[in-house]
Amino acid sequence: MASYKLIRDGGDEGTLDLRAKNCALRIDSGGHGGDVESAYLKSNTPSNRLRPPVLAGAGANAKCTPPSGRLVSLDVFRGITVVLMIIVDNAGGLIPSINHSPWNGLTLADFVMPFFLFMVGVSLGLVYKNMTCRVAATKKAILRAGKLLVLGIFLQGGYFHGLSKLTYGVNLEQIRWMGILQRIAVAYWVAAICEIWLRNDEKVDSRLSLLKKYRWQWATVFVLSTVYLLMLYGLYVPDWEYHIPIEASFRAKVFKVKCGVRADTGPACNAAGMIDRAVLGIQRLYRKPIYARTQQCSINSPDYGPLPPDAPSWCRAPFDPEGILSTVMAIVTCLLGLQYGHIIVHFKEHKKRLSLWSYPSTGFMLLGLLCHVLGMHINKALYSFSYTCVTVGLAGILLATIYLVVDVRGWRRCTMVLEWMGKNALLIYILVACNILPLILQGFYWKEPHNNILTLIGIGKHNH
C-alpha cells in the first residue's frame, strides 16, 4: 500500500483544507505499477469521483470529503470591480454622473472602494480557515499589510500622485499618508487579526452556531460602528483656517472657515475633516477635494469648474476622502465581507450559501436606505453608516448572483476575461489607477515628446 496526502493550499478557493484532519488516500500499488500519480488520477475519474477517499489507518466507516474546485465567482467579482474602476477613471471626467458623488448621494464610482474592501474580507475568511500557528499567521498578516501600506504611500503619497506638479522631488512635509491602498492595508490588517484571534472552536452546523463562533468579530463591528457614530455626531468642530500660496509670490492667502457646531455632516464642519487636520496636518491631505464639484463650489457642477462669485471659503480646502475616521467604517466593510467568507467555509450547499448571503444583504440595504431617509445621508467621502450598509448589501447580492451564474450554472465562457482581471486586480490597479501605465506609454520618448509608445502603435499621432 502507498498513501497519497490530500493537501490543498488554503488560499481563496473556498476549498476544504484536509491537513488538520491528516487525511490520506489509500492507493493500492497493484495494477498501477507503483505510480502514485497515475493511481490518484485514476481514482479521480468520473466513475470514482463520487466515492470518498478512505482515511489511512482509520476504520471502514471513516470518510473524508475530497476538496472542491476554486470558486470562480470570487475572481469574477473582483474582475467586475476592476472594470468598474477603469470605466470610472477614464470616463468619469467625461460623464460626471458616473463619477464620485460631490458629497451626499451614490454614483457608480462610489461602489468601487467598498467592493474591493468587501472582497478582501471574503478572501480572508478562506485564507485563514485553517491555521497551525496563530503567531506565525499574525506575523504574515502584518508583513503583507506593511508592504501594501508602503506601496500605497509611495504611489499615492506624492510622487506618482501629482506628476504634472513634480519639479524636483517630493516634499516630505507635504506627503500624503492616507490613500486607497493604505486604507485597504489597514482594513486588511484589522480584519486578519480579528480572524486569527477572535473566533472559538465551536462547530458550525446552523446559522446560530455560525454567529456564536464569530460573535467577537460581530462585537468588533458593533464597537467600531458605535465609535464612528459617536465621534462623527458628538465631537465639537471649532472654527479653522487654511492657507493657499499665491502664484509668483511667497505670500499665502488665508481662508477662515466658521463652524462652532456638532453633528454637522457638511463639507466644511464635519468631525472627520477636523480629526484629519489635527492628526495628519492639513498640508498632508488630498488637495483636490471631492466637494469642489458641488454647486456651491463649481459653476460646472457636478464636474469641476471655476468658483462661483459667492463661493464659500472652504471650497478649496484640502480634504482626504480616505481619512482616519472614515477608515473606521472601511474596516467594518472588510469585517462584514469576512462573515460572507465564513459562509463559504462552513456551508457547502449552494442553496444554503445563497440564502445566507441574500437575506442579510437585503437587510443591510434596507437599513442603509432607512438611515438615509431619516437624515443619516449616504456619503462616500465620510464613509457614512448608511453608505456602508447599502454598499455591503449590494455587494452581497452581487456576489450571490455571480455565484449562481458562474459556480452553480457553470456559465464561465463569458467571464474568462473578468476572471483573469480578478486574479490580477492589484497589478491592474497599480498600472491603471496610479498612473504607472500612462507613465510607461507616454513617459518615454525619443528625440521629441510625441515620439512615444502610443504613437508607435498608431494612437495619438502628431500632426505637423
C-alpha positions as CSV (number, residue, x, y, z in Angstrom):
1,M,0.0,0.0,0.0
2,A,1.0,3.6,-0.7
3,S,-0.6,6.7,0.7
4,Y,-1.2,10.0,-1.1
5,K,-1.6,13.1,1.0
6,L,-4.6,15.3,0.0
7,I,-3.2,18.7,0.7
8,R,-4.7,21.9,-0.6
9,D,-3.5,25.4,-0.1
10,G,-5.9,27.5,2.0
11,G,-6.0,30.4,-0.5
12,D,-9.2,32.0,-1.8
13,E,-10.5,28.9,-3.5
14,G,-13.1,28.1,-0.9
15,T,-12.0,24.5,-0.7
16,L,-11.7,22.2,2.3
17,D,-8.2,22.0,3.7
18,L,-7.6,18.5,4.9
19,R,-4.2,19.0,6.6
20,A,-5.7,19.4,10.0
21,K,-7.6,16.1,9.6
22,N,-4.5,14.3,8.4
23,C,-6.4,12.8,5.5
24,A,-4.7,10.3,3.2
25,L,-5.9,8.5,0.2
26,R,-5.0,4.9,0.3
27,I,-3.8,3.6,-3.1
28,D,-3.2,0.0,-3.9
29,S,0.1,-0.3,-5.8
30,G,-1.2,-3.3,-7.6
31,G,-2.5,-2.6,-11.0
32,H,-0.9,0.9,-11.2
33,G,2.8,-0.2,-11.4
34,G,3.5,1.7,-8.2
35,D,2.8,5.0,-9.9
36,V,1.1,7.1,-7.2
37,E,0.2,10.0,-9.6
38,S,-1.4,7.6,-12.0
39,A,-3.3,5.9,-9.2
40,Y,-4.6,9.3,-7.9
41,L,-5.7,10.4,-11.4
42,K,-7.5,7.1,-11.9
43,S,-9.2,7.4,-8.6
44,N,-10.4,10.9,-9.6
45,T,-12.1,9.7,-12.8
46,P,-15.9,10.3,-13.1
47,S,-16.7,6.7,-12.1
48,N,-14.7,7.0,-8.8
49,R,-15.1,10.7,-8.1
50,L,-18.2,10.2,-6.0
51,R,-16.5,7.7,-3.8
52,P,-15.0,9.4,-0.7
53,P,-11.3,8.6,-0.1
54,V,-10.6,6.3,2.9
55,L,-8.7,7.5,5.8
56,A,-5.3,5.7,6.2
57,G,-5.2,3.8,9.4
58,A,-8.9,4.5,10.1
59,G,-11.9,2.3,10.3
60,A,-14.1,1.3,7.4
61,N,-16.7,3.9,8.3
62,A,-14.2,6.9,8.3
63,K,-14.8,9.2,5.4
64,C,-13.0,12.3,4.1
65,T,-14.7,14.7,1.7
66,P,-12.4,15.5,-1.3
67,P,-11.8,19.2,-1.9
68,S,-14.0,21.1,-4.3
69,G,-12.8,23.4,-7.1
70,R,-11.9,27.0,-6.9
71,L,-14.8,29.4,-6.6
72,V,-14.6,31.3,-9.8
73,S,-17.3,33.8,-8.7
74,L,-14.8,35.4,-6.3
75,D,-12.4,36.2,-9.1
76,V,-15.2,37.4,-11.4
77,F,-16.5,39.7,-8.7
78,R,-13.0,41.3,-8.3
79,G,-12.8,41.5,-12.1
80,I,-16.1,43.4,-12.3
81,T,-14.8,45.8,-9.7
82,V,-11.6,46.4,-11.7
83,V,-13.6,47.0,-14.9
84,L,-15.8,49.4,-12.9
85,M,-12.7,51.2,-11.7
86,I,-11.3,51.5,-15.2
87,I,-14.6,52.9,-16.5
88,V,-14.8,55.5,-13.8
89,D,-11.2,56.6,-14.1
90,N,-11.4,57.0,-17.8
91,A,-15.0,58.2,-18.3
92,G,-15.7,59.9,-15.0
93,G,-14.3,63.2,-16.3
94,L,-16.4,62.9,-19.5
95,I,-19.6,61.7,-17.7
96,P,-19.7,63.4,-14.3
97,S,-22.9,61.5,-13.4
98,I,-20.9,58.2,-13.0
99,N,-18.0,60.0,-11.2
100,H,-17.9,60.1,-7.4
101,S,-20.8,62.0,-5.9
102,P,-19.7,65.5,-5.0
103,W,-21.0,64.9,-1.4
104,N,-24.2,63.2,-0.4
105,G,-25.6,60.6,-2.8
106,L,-24.4,57.5,-4.6
107,T,-23.0,57.0,-8.1
108,L,-21.3,54.2,-10.0
109,A,-17.9,55.2,-8.9
110,D,-18.8,55.1,-5.2
111,F,-19.1,51.3,-5.3
112,V,-15.5,50.6,-6.3
113,M,-13.8,51.1,-2.9
114,P,-16.4,49.2,-0.8
115,F,-16.5,46.3,-3.3
116,F,-12.7,45.9,-3.1
117,L,-12.8,46.0,0.7
118,F,-15.7,43.5,0.8
119,M,-13.8,41.0,-1.3
120,V,-10.7,41.4,0.8
121,G,-12.8,40.3,3.7
122,V,-14.4,37.4,1.9
123,S,-10.9,36.2,0.8
124,L,-9.6,36.4,4.4
125,G,-12.3,34.1,5.6
126,L,-10.9,31.5,3.2
127,V,-7.2,32.2,3.7
128,Y,-7.3,31.7,7.4
129,K,-9.8,28.9,7.6
130,N,-7.1,26.5,8.9
131,M,-4.2,27.7,11.0
132,T,-1.4,25.7,12.6
133,C,0.1,28.7,14.4
134,R,-1.7,32.0,15.2
135,V,1.6,33.8,15.9
136,A,3.0,32.9,12.5
137,A,-0.2,33.9,10.8
138,T,-0.2,37.2,12.7
139,K,3.4,38.0,11.5
140,K,2.5,37.1,8.0
141,A,-0.6,39.4,8.1
142,I,1.4,42.3,9.5
143,L,4.1,41.8,6.8
144,R,1.5,41.8,4.0
145,A,-0.3,44.8,5.3
146,G,3.0,46.7,5.8
147,K,4.0,46.0,2.2
148,L,0.7,47.3,0.9
149,L,0.9,50.4,3.1
150,V,4.4,51.3,1.9
151,L,3.4,50.7,-1.7
152,G,0.4,53.0,-1.2
153,I,2.4,55.8,0.4
154,F,4.9,55.6,-2.5
155,L,2.3,55.6,-5.3
156,Q,-0.2,57.9,-3.7
157,G,1.8,59.9,-1.2
158,G,3.1,62.5,-3.7
159,Y,5.4,61.1,-6.3
160,F,3.0,59.5,-8.8
161,H,0.0,61.2,-7.4
162,G,0.9,64.6,-8.9
163,L,3.3,64.1,-11.8
164,S,2.2,67.3,-13.5
165,K,3.3,69.3,-10.4
166,L,6.5,67.4,-9.7
167,T,9.5,69.7,-10.0
168,Y,12.5,68.1,-8.3
169,G,11.2,65.6,-5.8
170,V,8.7,65.0,-3.0
171,N,8.4,67.4,0.0
172,L,8.2,65.0,3.0
173,E,6.4,67.7,4.9
174,Q,3.5,67.5,2.5
175,I,3.5,63.8,1.7
176,R,0.0,62.3,1.9
177,W,-0.1,59.4,4.4
178,M,-3.6,58.2,3.5
179,G,-4.9,56.8,0.3
180,I,-6.7,53.9,-1.3
181,L,-4.0,51.2,-0.9
182,Q,-3.3,52.5,2.6
183,R,-7.0,52.1,3.5
184,I,-7.1,48.6,2.1
185,A,-3.9,47.8,4.1
186,V,-5.4,49.0,7.4
187,A,-8.7,47.2,6.8
188,Y,-6.9,44.0,5.8
189,W,-4.7,44.1,8.9
190,V,-7.5,44.6,11.3
191,A,-9.8,42.0,9.7
192,A,-6.9,39.5,9.5
193,I,-6.1,40.0,13.2
194,C,-9.8,39.5,14.1
195,E,-10.0,36.4,12.0
196,I,-6.8,34.9,13.6
197,W,-7.6,35.7,17.2
198,L,-11.4,36.5,17.6
199,R,-13.0,33.1,17.0
200,N,-13.6,30.0,19.0
201,D,-13.6,26.3,18.3
202,E,-17.3,25.8,18.2
203,K,-18.6,23.5,15.5
204,V,-20.8,25.2,12.9
205,D,-23.9,23.4,11.8
206,S,-26.5,26.1,11.8
207,R,-26.9,29.9,11.4
208,L,-27.0,30.3,15.2
209,S,-23.8,28.4,15.7
210,L,-22.1,30.5,13.0
211,L,-23.0,33.6,14.9
212,K,-21.7,32.1,18.1
213,K,-18.4,31.1,16.6
214,Y,-17.7,34.6,15.4
215,R,-19.6,36.6,18.0
216,W,-16.5,38.6,19.0
217,Q,-16.0,39.7,15.4
218,W,-19.6,40.9,15.3
219,A,-18.9,42.7,18.6
220,T,-15.9,44.4,16.9
221,V,-18.2,45.5,14.1
222,F,-20.7,47.0,16.6
223,V,-17.9,48.7,18.6
224,L,-16.3,50.3,15.6
225,S,-19.6,51.5,14.2
226,T,-20.6,53.0,17.6
227,V,-17.3,54.8,17.9
228,Y,-17.6,56.2,14.4
229,L,-21.1,57.5,15.1
230,L,-20.3,58.9,18.4
231,M,-17.3,60.8,17.0
232,L,-19.0,62.0,13.8
233,Y,-22.1,63.3,15.6
234,G,-20.7,64.1,19.0
235,L,-17.4,65.9,18.5
236,Y,-17.4,69.7,18.6
237,V,-15.9,71.3,15.5
238,P,-14.4,74.8,16.1
239,D,-13.6,77.4,13.5
240,W,-10.5,76.7,11.5
241,E,-8.4,78.2,8.7
242,Y,-6.0,77.2,5.9
243,H,-3.6,78.8,3.5
244,I,-3.2,78.8,-0.2
245,P,0.0,80.1,-1.8
246,I,-0.3,82.9,-4.2
247,E,1.3,82.3,-7.6
248,A,4.6,84.1,-8.3
249,S,4.7,85.1,-4.7
250,F,6.0,83.7,-1.3
251,R,2.9,85.0,0.4
252,A,-0.2,82.9,1.1
253,K,-3.9,83.8,1.2
254,V,-5.6,82.9,4.5
255,F,-9.1,81.4,4.4
256,K,-11.1,81.2,7.6
257,V,-14.0,78.7,7.9
258,K,-16.6,79.4,10.6
259,C,-18.0,76.3,12.3
260,G,-18.6,76.0,16.1
261,V,-21.1,73.1,15.7
262,R,-21.7,69.5,16.5
263,A,-23.2,66.7,14.3
264,D,-22.6,68.6,11.1
265,T,-22.0,66.3,8.1
266,G,-21.5,69.0,5.5
267,P,-18.2,69.6,3.7
268,A,-16.9,72.4,5.9
269,C,-17.6,71.4,9.5
270,N,-17.7,67.6,9.8
271,A,-15.7,65.8,12.5
272,A,-13.9,63.6,10.0
273,G,-12.1,66.6,8.4
274,M,-11.3,68.1,11.8
275,I,-9.6,64.8,13.0
276,D,-7.5,64.6,9.9
277,R,-6.4,68.3,10.2
278,A,-5.5,67.8,13.8
279,V,-3.7,64.4,13.5
280,L,-2.3,64.3,10.0
281,G,-2.0,68.0,9.3
282,I,-3.9,69.9,6.6
283,Q,-0.8,70.0,4.4
284,R,-0.9,66.2,4.1
285,L,-4.5,65.9,3.0
286,Y,-5.8,65.4,-0.5
287,R,-5.7,68.8,-2.3
288,K,-8.4,68.2,-4.9
289,P,-11.4,67.7,-2.6
290,I,-14.5,66.0,-4.0
291,Y,-16.8,68.7,-2.7
292,A,-15.1,71.2,-5.1
293,R,-17.6,69.7,-7.6
294,T,-20.7,70.8,-5.6
295,Q,-22.9,73.6,-6.8
296,Q,-21.6,75.9,-4.1
297,C,-18.0,75.5,-5.4
298,S,-18.3,74.9,-9.1
299,I,-20.3,76.5,-11.9
300,N,-19.9,73.3,-13.8
301,S,-21.3,71.1,-11.0
302,P,-21.3,68.1,-10.8
303,D,-18.0,68.5,-12.6
304,Y,-15.0,70.6,-11.5
305,G,-15.1,74.2,-12.7
306,P,-14.4,77.8,-11.8
307,L,-15.6,79.0,-8.4
308,P,-19.0,80.9,-8.4
309,P,-18.8,84.5,-7.3
310,D,-20.3,83.8,-3.9
311,A,-18.4,80.6,-3.3
312,P,-17.9,79.8,0.5
313,S,-14.4,80.0,2.0
314,W,-14.0,76.2,2.4
315,C,-14.3,75.3,-1.3
316,R,-10.5,75.0,-1.9
317,A,-9.6,73.5,1.5
318,P,-7.8,70.1,1.4
319,F,-9.9,67.1,2.5
320,D,-8.9,63.5,2.5
321,P,-11.6,61.0,1.3
322,E,-9.5,58.2,2.8
323,G,-9.2,59.9,6.2
324,I,-8.8,58.4,9.7
325,L,-12.4,58.4,10.9
326,S,-13.9,57.2,7.5
327,T,-11.4,54.4,7.5
328,V,-13.1,53.0,10.7
329,M,-16.2,52.2,8.6
330,A,-14.0,50.9,5.8
331,I,-12.7,48.3,8.3
332,V,-16.3,47.5,9.1
333,T,-17.0,46.8,5.4
334,C,-14.0,44.4,5.4
335,L,-15.2,42.6,8.6
336,L,-18.7,42.2,7.1
337,G,-17.1,40.7,3.9
338,L,-15.3,38.3,6.2
339,Q,-18.6,37.0,7.5
340,Y,-19.7,36.2,4.0
341,G,-16.4,34.3,3.5
342,H,-17.3,32.2,6.6
343,I,-20.4,31.1,4.9
344,I,-18.3,29.6,2.1
345,V,-16.1,27.8,4.6
346,H,-18.8,26.3,6.8
347,F,-21.7,25.6,4.3
348,K,-21.2,23.6,1.1
349,E,-24.7,23.5,-0.3
350,H,-25.5,26.1,-3.0
351,K,-29.0,26.8,-1.7
352,K,-27.7,27.4,1.9
353,R,-24.9,29.7,0.7
354,L,-27.3,31.7,-1.5
355,S,-29.9,32.2,1.3
356,L,-27.3,33.1,3.9
357,W,-25.9,35.7,1.5
358,S,-29.2,37.1,0.1
359,Y,-31.3,37.7,3.3
360,P,-28.6,39.6,5.3
361,S,-27.7,41.6,2.1
362,T,-31.3,42.7,1.7
363,G,-31.5,43.6,5.3
364,F,-28.3,45.7,5.1
365,M,-29.7,47.6,2.0
366,L,-33.0,48.3,3.7
367,L,-31.3,49.5,6.9
368,G,-29.0,51.8,4.9
369,L,-31.8,53.3,2.9
370,L,-33.9,53.8,6.1
371,C,-30.9,55.7,7.7
372,H,-30.6,57.9,4.6
373,V,-34.3,58.8,4.7
374,L,-34.0,59.6,8.4
375,G,-31.2,62.1,7.8
376,M,-28.0,59.9,8.1
377,H,-27.1,60.5,4.4
378,I,-25.3,58.1,2.1
379,N,-21.9,59.7,1.8
380,K,-18.8,58.1,0.3
381,A,-16.4,60.9,1.4
382,L,-17.4,60.4,5.1
383,Y,-18.0,56.7,4.6
384,S,-21.2,57.1,6.5
385,F,-23.0,54.3,8.2
386,S,-25.8,54.3,5.7
387,Y,-23.2,54.2,2.8
388,T,-21.6,51.1,4.5
389,C,-24.9,49.3,4.8
390,V,-26.1,50.0,1.3
391,T,-22.8,49.1,-0.4
392,V,-22.3,45.9,1.7
393,G,-25.8,44.8,0.9
394,L,-25.4,45.4,-2.8
395,A,-22.0,43.6,-2.7
396,G,-23.6,40.6,-1.1
397,I,-26.4,40.4,-3.6
398,L,-23.9,40.8,-6.5
399,L,-21.8,38.0,-5.0
400,A,-24.8,35.7,-4.7
401,T,-25.8,36.5,-8.3
402,I,-22.4,35.9,-9.8
403,Y,-22.0,32.7,-7.7
404,L,-25.4,31.4,-9.1
405,V,-24.4,32.2,-12.7
406,V,-20.8,31.1,-12.6
407,D,-20.3,28.4,-10.0
408,V,-23.8,26.9,-9.9
409,R,-24.9,27.2,-13.5
410,G,-21.3,26.9,-14.8
411,W,-21.6,29.8,-17.4
412,R,-17.9,30.6,-17.4
413,R,-17.0,31.3,-21.1
414,C,-18.3,34.9,-21.0
415,T,-16.5,35.6,-17.7
416,M,-13.0,34.4,-18.5
417,V,-11.5,37.9,-19.0
418,L,-13.2,39.1,-15.8
419,E,-11.7,36.0,-14.0
420,W,-8.2,36.9,-15.2
421,M,-8.6,40.5,-14.2
422,G,-9.8,39.4,-10.8
423,K,-6.8,37.3,-10.2
424,N,-4.5,40.2,-11.1
425,A,-6.6,43.0,-9.5
426,L,-3.8,44.6,-7.5
427,L,-1.4,44.7,-10.5
428,I,-4.1,46.2,-12.8
429,Y,-5.0,48.8,-10.1
430,I,-1.4,49.9,-9.8
431,L,-0.9,50.1,-13.6
432,V,-4.2,52.0,-14.3
433,A,-5.2,54.0,-11.3
434,C,-1.8,55.0,-10.0
435,N,-0.6,56.5,-13.4
436,I,2.0,53.8,-13.9
437,L,0.6,52.7,-17.3
438,P,0.3,56.3,-18.6
439,L,3.9,56.9,-17.4
440,I,5.1,53.8,-19.4
441,L,3.1,54.7,-22.5
442,Q,3.9,58.4,-22.7
443,G,6.7,59.0,-20.3
444,F,9.5,57.5,-22.5
445,Y,10.2,59.0,-25.9
446,W,13.0,59.6,-28.4
447,K,14.0,63.0,-29.8
448,E,10.6,64.5,-29.5
449,P,7.9,64.0,-26.7
450,H,5.3,62.9,-29.3
451,N,7.5,60.0,-30.3
452,N,6.3,57.6,-27.6
453,I,4.9,54.1,-27.5
454,L,1.3,55.4,-28.2
455,T,2.3,57.0,-31.5
456,L,4.3,53.9,-32.4
457,I,1.1,51.8,-32.3
458,G,-0.9,54.5,-34.1
459,I,-2.6,56.2,-31.2
460,G,-2.5,60.0,-30.9
461,K,-0.3,60.6,-34.0
462,H,1.3,64.0,-34.1
463,N,0.1,66.3,-36.9
464,H,2.8,68.5,-38.3
